[in-house]
């Protein structure tokens, strides 16, 4: 009786630790839960830490900080609108240039290319994503900017100069250059995620379309319709990368806090102004204003990436490959 009672107590103790009765499983589960919870704590700590450091600027300027157009470090009058404008326009231009190429690359690799060709192209695309940002910036200064200044911007100004977008000094440095650099940088990310999303679409849908007499292009259209939420998520994920890019944009955008419709004009982004001026912020209000810019960028990129992950997960979950594209 005593022995059986001891066995029953030990068994109950093991079941308490783990539903399978294995103490190792319970320990492993606890460690994994702690790791996941730690990430959540880090995000929350970053958010509250930035908010605390930015409180001086928040109390001083309030909503004016977001809509103010002046950035006067001498008189300590700070407005973030020029940086928000530069961030949005450069990122939107990057998406406009990148999305068609990214979709074309992904469709070709999944639906058209033989495996012998698809593998090396996939490797090259992924290699572009691994190049450091500062290398893109150097290439933009010494190669892209002179090319735009000599070969692209003069024809645009000559034939389309009647549009506000193509006015201003032709220097090769400005919003247009920053948008092209960002487009090159986010193309590997968008194409890689779209490729995984297209691959996650069940082959039964392709076979059904072909069985009904659809052409290869019509079958691809069926696949694109079914993968639309995941493709949207990939685009938003690329947008999140473009919003937070720092070094490459800083080196080619011109770094002038001004709002102008002309793509040839210099501009500024939130990430760029933080990188450029953080070491110069010797006054408390100046430093707090830069931190508030960082808080705005953090919140925007956090929600943009969260939406992108949810859209991609929605597609991969349906095909039984949860997380394949994430």
C-alpha positions in Angstrom: 0.0 0.0 0.0 2.8 2.4 0.9 4.6 1.7 -2.4 1.5 2.1 -4.5 0.7 5.4 -2.7 4.2 6.7 -3.4 3.8 5.8 -7.0 0.5 7.5 -7.2 2.0 10.7 -5.6 4.9 10.7 -8.0 2.6 10.2 -11.0 0.4 13.1 -9.9 3.5 15.3 -9.5 4.7 14.4 -13.0 1.3 15.1 -14.5 1.3 18.5 -12.8 4.6 19.3 -14.4 3.6 18.2 -17.8 0.4 16.7 -19.4 2.6 13.9 -20.8 4.1 13.2 -17.4 7.6 14.2 -18.5 9.4 16.7 -16.3 11.8 17.5 -19.2 8.9 18.6 -21.4 7.6 20.9 -18.7 11.0 22.5 -18.3 11.4 22.9 -22.0 7.9 24.4 -22.4 8.6 26.8 -19.5 11.9 27.9 -21.1 10.3 28.5 -24.5 7.5 30.4 -22.9 10.0 32.6 -21.0 11.9 33.3 -24.3 8.7 34.3 -26.1 7.6 36.4 -23.1 11.0 38.1 -22.9 10.7 39.3 -26.5 7.3 40.9 -25.6 8.9 42.5 -22.5 11.7 43.9 -24.7 9.2 45.5 -27.1 7.1 47.0 -24.3 10.3 48.2 -22.5 11.5 49.9 -25.7 8.1 51.6 -26.2 7.9 52.9 -22.6 11.5 53.8 -22.6 11.2 55.9 -25.7 8.0 57.5 -24.5 9.6 58.4 -21.2 12.6 60.1 -22.9 10.3 61.9 -25.3 7.9 63.2 -22.6 9.6 66.6 -22.5 9.0 67.2 -26.2 5.5 65.7 -26.0 4.5 68.1 -23.2 6.1 71.1 -24.9 4.8 70.7 -28.4 1.8 68.3 -28.2 0.2 67.6 -31.6 2.1 70.5 -33.1 5.2 68.3 -33.2 3.6 66.1 -35.9 2.2 68.9 -38.0 4.9 71.5 -37.4 7.1 72.3 -40.4 10.0 74.1 -38.7 13.1 72.4 -37.3 15.0 75.1 -35.5 17.7 73.7 -33.2 18.8 77.2 -32.1 15.5 78.5 -30.9 14.4 74.9 -29.9 11.3 74.9 -32.1 10.8 71.4 -33.5 8.3 70.0 -36.0 8.4 66.6 -37.6 6.3 67.1 -40.7 9.2 67.5 -43.2 10.7 64.2 -41.9 7.4 62.4 -42.0 6.8 63.7 -45.5 10.3 62.6 -46.7 9.8 59.2 -45.2 6.4 58.6 -46.7 7.3 59.9 -50.2 10.6 58.0 -50.5 9.0 54.8 -49.3 6.0 55.2 -51.6 8.3 55.8 -54.5 10.3 52.7 -53.6 7.1 50.6 -53.6 6.0 52.0 -56.9 9.3 51.0 -58.5 9.9 47.8 -56.6 6.5 46.0 -56.6 6.3 45.2 -60.4 9.8 43.8 -60.5 9.3 41.9 -57.3 6.1 40.3 -58.5 7.7 39.5 -61.9 10.7 37.8 -60.2 8.5 35.8 -57.9 6.1 34.7 -60.6 8.9 33.7 -62.9 10.7 31.6 -60.2 7.6 29.8 -59.0 5.4 29.4 -62.1 7.7 29.7 -65.1 11.4 29.0 -64.5 13.0 25.6 -64.7 14.6 24.5 -61.4 18.0 24.7 -63.0 17.5 28.4 -63.6 15.3 29.2 -60.5 17.9 28.1 -58.0 20.8 30.4 -59.0 18.4 33.4 -59.5 16.9 32.8 -56.1 20.4 32.8 -54.6 21.3 36.1 -56.3 18.1 37.7 -55.1 18.7 36.6 -51.5 22.3 37.8 -51.8 21.0 41.3 -52.6 19.1 41.3 -49.3 22.3 40.5 -47.4 24.3 43.5 -48.7 24.9 46.0 -45.9 23.0 49.3 -46.2 26.1 51.4 -46.2 27.4 49.6 -49.3 24.2 50.6 -51.1 24.7 54.1 -50.0 28.3 54.2 -51.3 27.1 52.8 -54.6 24.3 55.3 -54.7 26.7 58.3 -54.2 29.4 57.2 -56.7 27.4 55.3 -59.3 23.7 55.9 -59.2 23.7 59.7 -58.4 26.1 60.6 -61.3 24.1 58.4 -63.7 20.8 60.1 -62.7 22.4 63.5 -62.9 23.7 62.9 -66.4 21.4 60.4 -68.1 18.0 60.4 -66.4 17.1 63.6 -64.7 17.9 66.0 -67.7 15.4 64.2 -70.0 12.8 64.0 -67.3 13.2 67.8 -66.7 13.2 68.5 -70.4 10.1 66.5 -71.4 8.1 66.3 -68.1 9.3 69.5 -66.5 5.8 71.0 -66.7 4.9 68.6 -63.9 5.7 69.6 -60.3 7.4 66.2 -59.8 10.2 66.9 -62.2 11.3 70.4 -61.3 14.2 71.6 -59.2 18.0 71.5 -59.5 19.6 68.5 -61.2 22.2 67.3 -58.8 21.5 63.5 -58.7 20.9 63.8 -54.9 17.3 64.0 -53.7 14.1 62.1 -53.2 14.3 60.3 -56.6 17.7 58.8 -55.8 16.6 57.8 -52.3 13.5 56.1 -53.8 15.5 54.2 -56.3 18.0 53.0 -53.7 15.1 51.9 -51.4 13.5 50.1 -54.3 16.6 48.1 -54.9 16.9 47.3 -51.2 13.3 46.1 -50.7 13.0 44.1 -54.0 14.7 41.0 -52.6 12.5 41.1 -49.5 9.2 41.4 -51.3 10.1 38.9 -54.0 11.3 36.3 -51.5 8.1 36.5 -49.5 5.9 36.6 -52.6 7.7 33.5 -53.8 7.0 31.6 -50.6 3.4 32.7 -50.7 2.9 31.6 -54.3 4.6 28.3 -53.5 2.2 27.8 -50.6 -0.8 27.9 -52.9 -2.0 24.2 -53.4 -1.1 22.6 -56.7 -4.7 21.3 -56.9 -5.7 24.9 -57.8 -3.3 25.0 -60.7 -4.3 21.5 -61.8 -8.0 22.4 -61.7 -7.4 25.5 -63.8 -5.4 23.6 -66.4 -8.0 20.8 -66.5 -10.7 23.4 -67.3 -8.6 24.5 -70.3 -6.9 27.5 -68.8 -3.6 28.7 -70.3 -0.4 29.1 -68.3 -1.0 32.8 -67.8 -4.7 32.2 -66.8 -3.5 29.6 -64.3 -1.0 32.1 -62.9 -3.8 34.6 -62.5 -5.8 32.1 -60.5 -2.8 31.6 -58.2 -2.3 35.3 -57.8 -6.0 35.8 -56.8 -5.7 33.1 -54.1 -2.3 34.5 -52.9 -3.5 38.1 -52.9 -3.6 38.6 -49.0 0.0 37.2 -48.8 1.2 39.4 -51.6 -0.3 42.4 -49.9 1.5 41.3 -46.7 4.8 41.0 -48.6 4.4 44.5 -50.0 3.6 46.0 -46.5 6.6 44.1 -45.2 8.8 45.8 -47.8 7.2 49.1 -46.8 8.2 48.5 -43.2 11.8 48.0 -44.3 11.7 51.1 -46.4 10.3 53.3 -43.6 13.1 52.4 -41.3 16.1 52.4 -43.6 18.8 54.8 -42.5 22.3 54.8 -43.9 21.7 54.3 -47.6 19.0 57.0 -47.6 21.0 59.4 -45.5 23.8 59.3 -48.0 21.7 60.1 -51.1 18.6 62.1 -50.0 20.3 65.4 -49.4 19.2 65.8 -45.8 17.3 69.1 -46.0 14.1 69.5 -43.9 11.8 70.8 -46.6 8.5 69.8 -48.1 8.5 69.9 -51.9 6.6 68.0 -54.6 9.8 67.9 -56.8 11.6 64.6 -56.7 14.9 66.3 -57.7 14.8 68.4 -54.5 16.7 67.2 -51.3 14.6 65.9 -48.5 14.9 64.2 -45.1 13.6 61.1 -43.4 13.0 60.3 -39.7 15.7 57.7 -39.6 18.2 60.0 -41.3 17.7 63.0 -39.0 18.1 60.8 -36.0 21.3 59.4 -37.3 22.7 62.7 -38.4 21.8 64.9 -35.4 21.7 62.6 -32.4 25.3 63.3 -31.4 24.7 67.1 -31.8 21.7 67.1 -29.4 23.3 68.6 -26.3 20.1 70.2 -25.0 17.4 68.2 -23.2 14.6 69.4 -25.5 16.5 68.8 -28.6 17.3 65.3 -27.5 13.8 64.7 -26.5 12.5 65.8 -29.9 14.8 63.3 -31.6 13.6 60.5 -29.3 10.0 61.4 -30.1 10.8 61.1 -33.8 12.2 57.6 -32.9 9.0 56.8 -31.1 6.9 57.7 -34.1 9.0 55.6 -36.4 9.0 52.7 -33.9 5.2 52.7 -33.7 4.7 53.1 -37.4 7.1 50.2 -38.4 5.7 48.0 -35.6 2.1 48.2 -36.8 3.1 48.0 -40.5 5.1 44.8 -39.9 2.4 43.3 -37.7 -0.2 43.8 -40.4 2.1 42.3 -43.0 2.8 39.2 -40.9 -0.9 38.7 -40.3 -1.7 38.9 -44.0 1.1 36.5 -45.0 0.2 34.1 -42.2 -3.4 34.1 -43.4 -2.3 32.6 -46.8 0.3 30.1 -45.5 -2.1 28.8 -42.8 -4.7 27.8 -45.4 -2.1 25.7 -47.2 -0.8 24.0 -44.1 2.6 25.8 -44.2 2.2 28.2 -41.4 5.2 30.4 -41.1 6.8 29.4 -44.3 6.9 32.9 -45.6 7.4 34.5 -42.2 
